[in-house]
Amino acid sequence: MKLHALHIVSELRRHGFQAFFAGGCVRDMLLGLEPTDYDVTTDATPNEVMRIFPQTYAVGAQFGVVLVPVPKDGEREIVPPEHPHAIEVATFRSDGSYSDGRHPDQVQYSKSPEEDVQRRDFTINGLLMDPLDDDRVLDFVGGRADLAAGIIRAIGEPERRFHEDKLRMLRAVRFSARFNYAINPPTLAAIRKLVVGIHRVSRERVRDELTKMLTEGHARRAFELLDSTGLLKEVLPEIDRMHGVEQPPQYHPEGDVWIHTMMLLQQLPANCSRTLAWGALLHDVGKPPTFRVAPDRIRNDDTEQIESLVANHMRFMNVEQMKDSTLKRFLRLPKFDEHMEMHRIDCLSSHGDLSLYNLVSEKIRNTPPEEIRPEPLINGHHLIALGYQPGALFKEILSTVEDAQLEGRLQSREDAIELVRNEFPLAH
């Protein structure tokens, strides 16, 4: 990715344009971190960029942004906007007003990199780097000093930056948590003043920002900052209502549901799955008496697994009393490793007793997969052949047979047929 970004800068320079690395990649390199992506900023217009790099995707050309895909297997491909292997090339610009709270109503291209960085969000993201001049840094906004001091500071007037794009309020919280930086007082005051404006941002953008907070390894700090800024009450009122919801002290000596949930979030490692992360956040969300489900805050393709994590996390307390068939069905839940991890960190965030976790772990180790998910001994065709009529009874019969099979009481199809005939005799 970096080599391709260098190539883009070199080509733009070769054609007589200015070009630099910009934004988060510069910040991360100065912090000694490996950037996950690279952005390039230039005085070339989108049309000029597309002439130099014919295989591009004009994802935001009207705002001065073009994607240049990374060559794949020696070929250059046009890629969709969400493609992870593309370099964003943005033209120097100054922005007009932001009527929709996200995009400028109009942009004016510029030849000045100093003018361009004034429109960016935070000083630590407003740094430029010349990779062709020994990684020389261009700092027009005091970003290097804020990196050294550990400060998240809006560029220019904080309220104006947040009026332009309300999502920047959540980004300030996320960067503060991720780097353990303080939000400087004027920036923090602007967030607290403008929190209700977050409702102008689409659910999808809010969801994605919250998911990053949950999965970057600093979820507890992020959500405590959301709480202290007032953003939590606006974006996740269900979580805000956890404050003061008491729990039985013998099981939860740590305190109320809010404290327990924050302790659990602290256990989430960086780069954990988003379903585990959201499951951890929501696992006790049903305890506040005013809980209201809000599925629009979760990716549709994740909803089923998150709901399963929330619905099943209390079942671990019954594993010692479960019949073999019930326990094996429990172990067959999709992504059961996430259920195990949820239980583990739930315990560590309350009473600290991992005995049930260890019991289930041992059961998984000592039980062959074919015993947890065996091939069915009979099916509906066998029941029809035995003279049973298709209908609701089929499910009951097959479930009874499977229970006996999971408990080790049946070894063959003949055993299963005998059980069916004995327990579900045909009427004559």
N, C-alpha and C positions, 0 to 999 in steps of 0.2 A: 504493500500500500504506500509506504513512504517513498519507495523508488519511483512509483508512478506519479506521486505528487511532485517529486523533484523533476521528473520529465516534463510535467505540465508547466511548472515554473520556468524551466529552461526554454521550452518552446515559445512561451509567451514573451520571454525576454528576447529570444532570437528574432521575433517579429517586431521588436521595438517597443514592447509594452512593459510597464511595471508589473511585478508579481511577487507575492510574499505568501508564506504560510500565515494563517490567521486563527485566532480564537483558541478553542480548547486544546488543540494539539500543541500550540506554543506554550500554554500554561502547563500542560502535563510534562513536556520536555524540560522545562525549567525546574519542575519539581522532581525530575529524575524518574518519571513514570513513562510507560510505553503508551502512546496514544492509541485509542481504538479506531480513530479515523483522522483524516487530514482534510482541512479546508484551505482553499487558495483564494486570495483576493487580488484583484487586478484592475487596471484602468481600461482594459479591453472591454468593449460592450458585449452583450450576449451574442449578437450577430457575428462580431469579430472572433469571439471564442469558438463559435460553431464553424466558422470558416477554417480555423486552424485545426480543430478537432471535429471532423465531419461526423464521427460516430458519437453522438451526444444525445442526451435527453433533456429537453427544455422544460424541466419540472416547474421552474418559477421564473421563466425568462422575462415576464412582465415586471418582476421585482428585481431583475438583474442577476438571476441565479440559473446556472446551467450545470448538469451533472455530466462528468466525463468518466465513463466506465473504465475500470481496470481491465487490461487485456486478459482474456481467459483462453488458455491453451493456444496462445499465439494469435488469437482472433480478437477483434474489437467488436463489442456487442452493444446495441442500444438496450438499456435496462430500465425497468420501472422505477418510480420514485423511491420505493422502499428497498431497492437493491443495496445490500450492505457493502458491495465492492465497487464503489464509485466515489470520485472526488468531487466535492461541491466547489464550483468556481463562481465567485460572486464579484460583480463589478463595483468599484468604488462608487458610493452614492450618498446622498443625503435624502432623508425621508420627509414627506409631508405629514399631514394628520393621519390618525389611524381610526377611522370610523367604526371598523368591525372589531377593534381591540386586538387585532393580530397582524393584519397586513397594512402597509401604508397605502393611502388613497392614491398617491402618486410618488414617483421617485425621480430624482434628478441625478444623473450620472456625474461623476466628478473625476478629476485627475489627481486629487490629493488624498493620500492614505490617511493623513491626519484628520481630514474632514470625515472620512469614512468611519473611523473608529468611534466618532462621537455618537453614532446611532446605536452602538452595541449596548449590551445590558450591563455588565459589571467590569470593573477595571481589570480584574484578573483574566477576563476573556477578551480584553481589548488590546492585547499585545500582538505585534506582527514580528515575523522572523524572516530574514533573508538567508535561505539555505545555501545560496551560491556565494555568500560573502562571510564564510566562517560562522554561520548561524548568528549573525548580528541581529540584535533585538531592537525594534522600533517601539518606543513606549511614549505615547502622547498623553496618557491618562493616569500615570502613576501606578500602573499595574504591578510593576516589579516591587515597589515599596509595599504594596498591599499583600503581595505574595509573601514577602519576608515577614511582615507583621501579622499575617494570618487574619486578614480582614476581607469581608464581602462588602463592596461599596458600589452603589450604582454610579454609572458614568453620568456626569452632569447633574441635572435636577432629578432626584429619585421619583417624585410623583409623576413627572413627565414620562420617565422610562416605563413606569408601571401602567400609566394610562395607555401607552402605545401597545403594550402586550401584557395583559393581566397575568398570564402564566408566569411571567418573570418573578412574581411574588413567591410562587412555589419553587421556582428554580433557585431563588436566593436561599430558601430554607434547605433545599437539597444540597447545594454547594457548601453551605455552612456545616451541615451534618457530615458530608462526605470528607471534607478536609479538616474538620474540627476548627473552623474559623468562626470568628465573631462577626455578626452583622453590624455594620457601623450605625451609630444612633440615628442619623437622619434617614438612612435607608430603612431601618427597622420601624421608625415612626411612620414613614410613608406606607409601609405594608399594613400596619395596624389601622391606619386611617382609611385605607382603600380596600379592606378585605372583602366587602360585599361585591366588589367588582369581579371577583373570581367567577361569579355565576355567568359572566359574559363569555367565558371560555368553554369550548365544547367538552362534553363528558369524556370523549376519547382522549383529548390532550391532557386533561386532569388525571384520568386513569393512568396514562402512560407515565406521567411524572411521579405519581404516587407509587407505581410499581418500581420505578428506579429507586425511590427512597427505601422501599422495602427490601430490595435485592442488592444494594451496593455495600452492605456490611455495616451500616450505621443507622439501622431502622429506629432504634429507641430514641436516639438524639433527634432524628428527623421529626418523629411524631411529638416529642416534647416541645420542639420548636413550633410545629404546627399549632399545638395547644397554646403556647405562650403568645403567639402572634394573633390568635383569633381565627386563623385559617381553618383549623380543624372543625370548628362548629359550622363553618360554611360548606366544606367539601365532604365531611364525613360526620354528620351529626350523630349517627348511631354510635360511633366510637367516643365522641365527646360525652354522651350520656352515660358512659361507664364510670365516670367520676362519682365516688361516694356510694357505689352499689356494693354493699357489704357481702362477705362470703363467710362460710363456716370456718372459724379460726383453726380448728383441728386439722383441716385440709389445706387451708390457705393462711398460714401465719404471716404471709408477706403483706396482706392488706386487701384493699378493695379490688374490684375487677380492673379498674384502670391501672393500678400498680402492677397487678399480676400480668396484664397484657403487655405493659412496657418491659417487664422483666423477661417475658417470653420473646419479645422482639429483639431484645439484646442478645439472645441466643442464635439469631439467624445469621448464618455466615454470608460473606460476600458471594455473589453469583449463585445463590440458592434458586430453586425453581420459583417462578412467580405464583404457581398454585400453592406451594407450601407457604410462601410468604403471605399471601392473602388469607390462606386458611389460618395461619397463626394470628393474624390481626383480627379475624372475624370469629375465632373459635368459641368465644364466650359472648358474642354479640347478642345472643338471645336472652342474656340475664337482665339487662336493663328493662324495666317494665314498659318503657315506651318504644321498644325496638320496632323498627319498620324495615323490611327487606328492601335493599336498593340494588337490584341486579344490574342497573345501568352503569354502575361504577366498575364493573368487572368485564373482562373480555368474554364474549359469548362462548368461545371454544374452551375456556377455562372454568366456566360456571359449574358444570357437573362435578368436576373433581373438587373444587373448593367447597361446594355444598356437601359432598361426601365427607370431606375432612371435618367439617363443622358438625355434621350429623353423627359421625361415628367416633369422635374422640373420647366420649365418655364410656364406650363399650369396653375399653381395656380393663375397667375396674371389675368386670364380670368374667374375665377369661378363665379364672380358676374354677368357676362353677359351670362353664359352658360344656355341653356335650361335644364329643369329638366332631360330629357333623356340623354343629354350629360354629365351632372354632375354625374348622377348615374352610367353611364358607366365608368367615371373617377374613382369613388369611388370603382369600381369593379376590378381595377387593382390588380394583385397578390401582396401580401405583401404590401398593401396600407399603413400600419403603417410605413414602411420604407420611402415611399414617403412623408408622413407627417413629419417625423423626418428630412428628407433631407430639406424640405421647411423651417422648423423651424430654423435649424441651419444655413441655407443659409441666412435667414432674419437677424438673430442675428449677422452674420458676415458681414453685409452690412448696410442697412438702419435702422434695428431694429424694423420695423413695423410688428407686428404679427396679424394684423386685418384679413387678409385672412386666416391665419392658424386658428384663433379662429372661423371664419365663417364656415369653413369646419368641424372643430371639433364639432360645434353645430349641423350642418347638420347631421353628423354621429350619434350623440347622439339622435337626435329627429326623425330619420328615421328608421323604423323597417327593419331588414335585408331582409324580404320578399318583401319590396318595392324596395330595391336596386337590388335584384336579384330574381325577381318574376318568377313563373312557366310560361313558354310560353303559350299563349292562343291558338295558332295554330302552326302546323308544316307542313312539306312538304307533309305528307300524306293527311292532310286536303286540301291542295291546289290541289293535284291531284284529290281528290274527287269532288272538285268544278269545275274541267275541265281544270285546268292549266297544261301545259306541263313542265316537269322538265327541268331546264336550269338556265342560269345566272339570269333570272328575279326573281327566287325564293328568292335569297339573298336579293334583293331590297325590295320585298314584305314583307318578314319576318322582315327585319330591320325597315321598315315603321310601321309595326304593333307593334314591340317592343317599338319604340319611343313613339307611342301613349299610349301604356300601361304604360311606365315609367312616362309619363306626366300626368297620371290619367284620360285620355280621354276614356279609354276602361275598362270595368268591367267584361266582359264575352266573351265567345267564339263567341256568336251570334253578339256582338258588333264588334269583330274583323273581322268576315266574311262579315258583312255589309260594313266595311271600305274597305276591299279588293275589293269587287264588285264595290264600288263607285269610288275608285282611280285607280284600274287596271281592267277596264271592258274587258271582253273577246270579241275578234273579232268574228263576225257572218258571 
